[in-house]
Amino acid sequence: MTVGPLLASVIGLLAGIVLWLLGRPDLAATAWTIVTAIAVPVVLTSLIQGLREHRLGVDVIALLALVGGLLYHEPLAGALIATMFTTGQSLEAFAQRRARSELSALLSRAPRTVSRYRDGDAVLTPIEEVRPADRLLIKPGEVIPVDGTVAQPVVLDEAALTGESLPVEHRAGEAVMSGAVNAGAPFDLIATADAESSTYAGIVRLVKEAEASKAPLVRLADRYALLFLVLTLALAAFAWLISRDPVRALAVLVVATPCPLILAAPVAIVAGMSRAARQGIIIKTGAALETLGRARVLLFDKTGTLTAGRPALIGVRTLSAIDADALLALAASLDQVSSHVLAASIVEAARSRSLRLRLPTNVTEHPGNGIAGQVDGHTVALGKQLWVDPASDSVETENLQRDAATKGHTTVFCAVDGTLAGMLLLEDPIRDDAAATITSLRRAGISSIGMLTGDQAGIAERVGAELGLDETLAQLSPAGKIDAVRLARQDGTTVMVGDGINDAPALAAADVGIAMGARGATASSQAADVVLMVDRLGRLVDAIHIARRARGIALQSITIGMGLSLLAMLAAAAGYLPPVEGALFQEAIDLAVILNALRALGGGSERTSAAASSRPEVRRAA
C-alpha cells in the first residue's frame, strides 16, 4: 500500500473538522464523505488479498462500517474509520518492507570479489568465477569466500559461524569454512567448493527456508473479527426481522463500528513498541510484540549472548622464579604489537593492574604458533607450549593443560630467555547480569529456558548448570539449531535469543527471534523480530514485560470496547438507540478504549540488577 490513501484520509478528515469549526457542516460532511468513499476500494482490495490468503479479519467489518457510514449518512464516523484503517495498513506495509530486508545483511557481508592466483599473481576476480582447486589469497580481516583447505597454519575467527568465542588455529592442509574471518597473517586457501555450494551460502539458504516455513503471525484483532462480524450481521438481521424496520438494522451496523478492533488494539500495540524503543528495544512489528507477550519457552545462544563474547584473563600460573605480575608485564609488553585476537585481552589485563609495559623489539609473529621478541633485555616468547620451549614437555605441564581444558580455559604459555616461565589462563566469562536475567525471566512467566550453542559440550553444560537452565544443547550447526527451535515450539510460543550469523536461521525459525544487536551483529539483527540495541541482557526482561503489558491492555480494550458495543447493538436492535444517538454512543466507546490503550505508553518494565559472574570457555594456542 502506498501513502496516498493515508494522506488523503488525514487531509480530508482535518479539512472537514476545520470546515465544521467554521460553521460549514455541509461542506464538512462532503469532505468526510469523500474520505470514506476513497477508503472503500482500499479496504476492498485488502479484503480480497486476505481471502486469497485464506484469512478473514477486521477488513470485513471495516468495509461494512464504511459502507454503513455512506448509506446512513454518518460521514464523520466513516472518515474516522478510513483514517484508522489506512494508518494501520501503512504501518504494516512499512514493517513488512523492513522485515523483507533481513537477508540483505547476510548477502552484503559475503565477499563479491576474491584474490585468485593466476600465473603467480593474485588477481581480483568475481567470486562467481571461483572453482574447486583454485588458489586464493586471504588477507588479514577478510571473510573466507568459499570452503577450502589452508596452505599454511592460520588463525581464524569462527565465532559468527560456530559460536566459538575465541579464534581457532588450523594447521596446513586442514579444511575451513566460508564465512570465517582471517584473524592472523595473510594465507593461501585452496578452494574445495564454489561460492554457491559453500557453508556461508548454505546459511543464507537456511534463513530463507526458515522464514518460508514460519507460520504467519495473526494480528490480535483478526482473532476476534470473525466472531464480531457474525454477531453484528446476526443482530442486524434479527432486528430487521422482528421490527420489519430496516432502520433498526442500520442502527445496529452504525453502533457496530469496530474501532476497538481497528484502532484501540493497534494503539496499545504501537504504544508498547514506542515504550520499548525508549528502552533501546526495537520491535519490528505489532504481531511480534503480541507474540512475545505470550511467550513461554526461551532459548539462548551462548557466546556473546549469555557470555561476554570476548576473552578475559583469569589467572597467571608461574613455573619459574618470575612472579605473576612480572610475567604478565613481559607477556603484555610483547603482545602490544601482536595481531592475535587474545593479545588485546592480555594487554588490557596488564593495564588494569597498572603494570608498566615496555615497547618490544625484534618481534616476529608465527601464525598458528605464537610471537617472540625482546622486552626490557629479555627474550620473550608467547604461544604454544612446545613452540615457546621445545624442551618443556613434562607431567606437570601436561596436567596443567588437561585441567585448563576441563575447565574450559585457554592457555597461552610464556617462555623467558629460553625457559618456560609460566602460562596465562583466559576464558569467555558469563555476563554479569545473566543469572539475574534468568531469575527475572522465570518471574515474568517463562516456563522453560534453554541454551543452544555450537560450542563444546562440557563447556556448554557447565554454563547451563551455573545459570540453572532447563536444557543445554551443544555442538549444534545452524541447521541443528533450527531443528531444536522447531522442537521447542511444540511446547509453546518460543523465543530465540542470539547474536551471531550462525544464529540467524534459528532466529528466523522461532516464533519470535531476538538479536543482541548492540555490537553490530547485523545479520542476526535483520533476521530477528526484536533487536536489543543496548548491550544489556536485562533489556530482554524489559521487552517481555512491555509486551505482556501492551498485549494485556490491547485485550482489555477489545473486551471492554466490544462488550459495550454489543450492549449498544442490543439496545439498537430493541429500538432504544436510533442511528444518530448510536453513533454518538459509539464515539464515546471509541474514545474510552483508545484512552485506555494509551496506557501502554507507560509502566510495564522491570529493571534487572547485575549479578553473578561465572566463567565458561575459551581457546588459543595451547
VOPA-953549 format. One record per residue (C-alpha): residue in one letter; x, y, z. Coordinates in steps of 0.25 Angstrom, whole numbers, plus 2048, in hexadecimal, padded with zeros to 3 digits. Each point is the difference from the previous one (the first is absolute). Layout:
N
AXYZ;...
! end
This chain:
622
M800800800;T80580E7FD;V7FF80C809;G7F68077F6;P7F37FA807;L80680480D;L80380E7FD;A7F28027F9;S7F97FA80C;V80880980A;I7FF80D7F7;G7F17FD7FE;L7FD7FE80F;L80780C804;A7FA8097F5;G7F27FB805;I80380480E;V80580E7FC;L7F38027F8;W7F77FB80B;L80780A809;L7FE80B7F6;G7F17FD800;R7FF7F97F3;P7FB7F2804;D7FB7FD7F2;L80E8027FA;A8067F880C;A7F77F47FD;T8038017F2;A80F7FF803;W7FE7F480A;T7F77F97F6;I80B8017F5;V80A7FB80A;T7F77F4803;A7FE7FD7F1;I80F8007FD;A8027F680B;V7F67F67FB;P8087FB7F4;V80C7FF809;V7FA7F880B;L7F97F77F5;T80E7FE7F9;S8057FC80E;L7F47F7802;I8027F87F3;Q80F7FE803;G7FD7FB80E;L7F67F67F9;R80A7FB7F7;E8097FD80C;H7F47F9807;R7FF80B80A;L7F3807804;G80380B80A;V7FC80E804;D8008057F1;V7F27FA7FF;I7FB80880C;A80780D7FB;L7FA7FF7F2;L7F27FE806;A80280C809;L8058097F5;V7F47FC7F7;G7F780280C;G80680E802;L7FD8037F2;L7F27FA7FF;Y7FB80580D;H80680E800;E80B7FE80A;P80B8077F9;L80980380C;A7FF7F2805;G8047FB7F2;A80C80A7FF;L8057FC80E;I7FF7F17FC;A8078037F2;T80B808807;M8027F580B;F8017F57F5;T8098077F7;T80980380B;G8017F2805;Q8027FB7F2;S80C80A7FD;L8067FC80D;E7FF7F17FD;A8068027F2;F80C808806;A8027F4809;Q8007F67F5;R8098087F7;R80A80080C;A7FE7F2803;R8037FB7F2;S80E807800;E8047F680A;L8097F87F6;S80780D7FB;A80A80080C;L8047F17FE;L8028037F1;S80780D802;R80A7F9809;A8037F57F6;P80C8047F7;R7FD8047F2;T80F7FF7FB;V80C7F7804;S80F8017FD;R8027F47F8;Y80E7FC7FB;R8028007F1;D80E7FE7FA;G80680280E;D7F980D803;A7F4802809;V7F58077F6;L7F3805805;T7F57F77FB;P7F1800801;I7FC7F580A;E7F77F97F6;E80C7FC7F8;V8077F880C;R8007F17FE;P8057F5808;A8107FF800;D80180F7FE;R80B806809;L7FB80D807;L80880A808;I7F880480D;K80580D806;P7FF80380F;G7F2804804;E7FA7FA7F4;V7F47F6800;I8037F37FA;P7F88007F3;V7FF7F17FD;D8027F3808;G80F7FB7FE;T80C7FB806;V80B809806;A80E7FF7FA;Q80780580D;P7FD80180E;V7F580A803;V7F880780B;L7F18027FC;D7F5807808;E7F47F67FE;A7F780680B;A7F68047F5;L7FF7F27FB;T8017F780C;G7FE80880C;E80F7FD804;S80480D808;L80F7FF7FD;P8087FF7F3;V8037F27FC;E80D7FC7FA;H8017F77F4;R80C7F87FB;A8048007F2;G7F77F77F8;E7F4801809;A7F28037FB;V7FA80D803;M7F28067FE;S7FC80C7F8;G7FB80C809;A80B7FF80A;V80980C801;N8108007FF;A80480480E;G80F7FF7FC;A80A8027F5;P7FD7FE7F1;F7FF7F27FB;D7FC7F87F4;L7F37F87FF;I7FE7F47F7;A7F18007FC;T7F97F4801;A7F28057FC;D7FA80C7F8;A7F980B808;E7F27FA7FE;S8047F3806;S80880680C;T7FC80180E;Y7FC80E800;A7F77FF7F5;G7F97F5807;I7FD80980C;V7FA80A7F7;R7F77F57FA;L7FD7FB80E;V7FA80E804;K7F88007F3;E7FA7F2803;A7FE80380F;E7F880D7FC;A7F87F97F6;S7FC7F5809;K7FD80980C;A7F1801803;P7FB80E7FD;L7FD80880D;V7F1803800;R7FC80E805;L7F980180D;A7F48077FB;D7FE7F57F5;R7FE7F680A;Y7F3807805;A7FC8067F3;L7F97F47FA;L7F77FD80D;F7FD80F801;L7FC8007F1;V7F77F4802;L7F980780C;T7FE80D7F9;L7FA7FA7F4;A7F77F7808;L7FB80B809;A7FE8097F4;A7F87F67F9;F7F87FC80D;A7FD80F803;W7FA8017F1;L7F97F3801;I7F880380D;S7FE80F7FE;R7FE8007F1;D80780D800;P80D8017F8;V80480C809;R8027F680C;A80A7F87F8;L80780D7FC;A80180480E;V8077F3804;L80A8027F5;V80380E804;V8037FD80E;A8087F37FC;T80B8097FA;P80C7F8805;C80980B805;P8057F780C;L8057F67F6;I8048097F5;L80780B808;A8007FD80F;A8087F3800;P80A8067F6;V80280C808;A8037F880C;I80A7F77F8;V80680D7FA;A80180680D;G8077F4805;M80A8007F5;S80380F802;R8027FD80F;A80A7F57FC;A8078097F7;R80380A80B;Q8077F5807;G8097FC7F5;I7F77F57FB;I7FC8007F1;I7F37F77FE;K7FE8007F1;T7F17FC7FF;G7F4801809;A7FE7F17FD;A80E7FD806;L7FC80880D;E7F37F8801;T8077F37FF;L80B804809;G7F580380A;R7FC7F2801;A80E7F97FF;R8027F4809;V80D7FA7FB;L80D8087FF;L80D7FB7F9;F80D807801;D80D7FF7F8;K80C7FF809;T80C8087FA;G7FD80F800;T7F27FE806;L8027F980D;T80F803800;A80880C7FD;G8047FB7F3;R80F805802;P80B7F9808;A80480580E;L80D7FD808;I7FC7F880C;G80E7FC805;V80F7FE7FF;R8077F3804;T80F802802;L8097F47FD;S80D808804;A80680A809;I7F980B7F9;D7F4805807;A7F28017FA;D80080F7FE;A80D8017FA;L7FD7F47F6;L7F38077FC;A80780D7FE;L80A7F97F7;A7F57F97F8;A7F780C7FF;S80C8097FB;L8037F67F5;D7F17FE7FC;Q7FF8107FE;V8047FD7F2;S7F97F37FE;S7F57FE7F6;H7FA7F4808;V7F2802805;L8057FC80E;A80A80B800;A7F780B804;S7FA7F880C;I80E7FE805;V80480E7FE;E7F3805807;A8027F780C;A80E806802;R7FC80E7FF;S7F47FD80A;R80B7FC80A;S80880D7FD;L80C7F87FB;R80B8077F9;L8017FC7F1;R80C8017F7;L8018017F1;P8057F37FA;T80B7FF7F6;N8047F57F5;V7F27FB800;T7FC7F47F8;E7F27FA7FF;H7FD7F27FB;P7F17FD7FE;G7FC7F4806;N80B7FF80A;G80380D807;I80880D801;A80E803804;G80980C803;Q809808809;V7F980780C;D80980880A;G80C7F87FD;H7F97F2801;T7FD7F77F4;V7F17FD802;A7F77F67F8;L7F17FE801;G7F77F57FA;K8007F1800;Q8087F980A;L8097F87F7;W80280C7F7;V80580980B;D8087F6807;P8027F27F9;A8077FA80C;S7F580480A;D7F77F37FE;S7FD7FA80E;V7F67FA808;E7FD80D807;T7FE8087F4;E7F77F57FA;N7F87FF80D;L7FE8107FF;Q7FB7FF7F2;R7F77F5803;D7FA80780C;A7FE80D7F8;A7F97F97F4;T7F77F980A;K7FC80E806;G7FF8067F2;H80C809801;T8098047F5;T80F7FF804;V80B8097FA;F80E7FC804;C80B80A802;A80F7FD800;V80A80A805;D80F7FF7FB;G7FD7F27FA;T7FA7FA80D;L7F17FD802;A7FC80B80A;G7F17FE802;M7F38007F9;L7F480A7FF;L7F27FB801;L7F48067F9;E7F27FE7FE;D7F38067FB;P7F880480D;I7F27FF802;R7F980D7FF;D7FF80780E;D7F18027FE;A7FD7F27FA;A7FC7F980D;A7F780B805;T7FA8017F2;I7FC7F1800;T7FA80180E;S7F880C7FB;L7FB7F97F4;R7FA7F5808;R7F980A809;A7FB8067F3;G7F97F37FC;I80A7F97F7;S7FE7F1804;S80C7FA7F8;I80E8067FE;G80B7F97F8;M80D8037F8;L8047FC7F2;T80E8017FC;G80B7FB7F6;D80A80080C;Q8067F4807;A7F67F7808;G80880180D;I80180F800;A7F18027FC;E7FC7F680B;R80880880A;V7FA80D7FC;G7F27FA800;A8027FA80E;E80580D806;L7F48087FA;G7F67F6804;L7FB7FE7F2;D7F67F57FD;E8077FA7F4;T80D8027F9;L8037FB7F2;A80E8017FB;Q8097FE7F3;L7F48057F7;S8018047F2;P7F780B7FB;A7F67F57FA;G8017F980E;K7FC80D807;I7F48017F6;D7FC7F2804;A80180380F;V7F780C7FE;R7F57F97F9;L8007F580A;A7FF80A80B;R7F48077F9;Q7F87F4803;D80080480F;G7FB80E7FE;T80380D7FA;T8108007FE;V80A80C801;M80E7FE7FB;V80B80A804;G80D8017F9;D80A8097FA;G8097F97F5;I7FE7FC7F1;N7FE7F2804;D7F4804809;A7F98077F4;P7F97F37FB;A7FB7FD80E;L7FB80E803;A7F87FF7F3;A7FA7F3804;A7FC80480E;D7F2806803;V80880C804;G80F8027FD;I80780A809;A80E8057FC;M80B806809;G80280B7F5;A80980A809;R80D7FB7FA;G7FC8017F2;A7FB7F17FD;T7F98057F4;A7FC7F27FA;S7FA7FB80D;S7F980E802;Q7FA8007F2;A7FB7F1802;A7FA80380E;D7F2806803;V80680880C;V80D806802;L80780480D;M80880D7FC;V80680180E;D80A7F5804;R7F97FC80D;L7F97F3801;G7F680680A;R7FA8077F5;L7FA7F37FC;V7F87FF80C;D7FB80F7FE;A7FC7FB7F2;I7F77F5805;H7FA80880B;I7FD80B7F6;A7FA7F67F6;R7F77F980B;R7FB80E805;A7FD8057F2;R7F97F37FC;G7F880080C;I7FC80E7FE;A7FC7FD7F2;L7F87F4804;Q7F980980B;S7FD80B7F6;I7FA7F57F7;T7F87FA80B;I7FA80D806;G7FE8067F2;M7F97F57F9;G7F87FD80D;L7FB80E800;S7FE7FF7F1;L7F87F3802;L7F780780A;A7FE80C7F7;M7FD7F67F5;L7F57F9808;A7FA80E804;A8008047F1;A7FA7F37FC;A7F580280B;G7FD80E7FB;Y80680780C;L80C8067F8;P7FD8077F3;P80B8017F6;V80480F803;E8017FD80F;G8067F37FE;A80B8077F8;L80380980B;F8007F580B;Q80A7F87F7;E80980C7FF;A80080180F;I8037F1801;D80C8027F6;L80580C808;A8007F880D;V8077F47FA;I80B8087F9;L80380880C;N8017F2807;A8097FB7F5;L80980C802;R8047FB80E;A80A7F67F9;L80980C7FE;G80380080F;G8057F580A;G8027F27FD;S80F7FE801;E8087FA80B;R80F803803;T8097F5802;S80D801808;A80D7FC7FC;A8037F3807;A8097F4801;S80B7FE7F7;S8067F37FC;R8087FA7F6;P7FF7F87F3;E80B7FD7F5;V80A8057F7;R80B7FB7F7;R80E8057FA;A80D7F97FE;A8017F580A;
! end
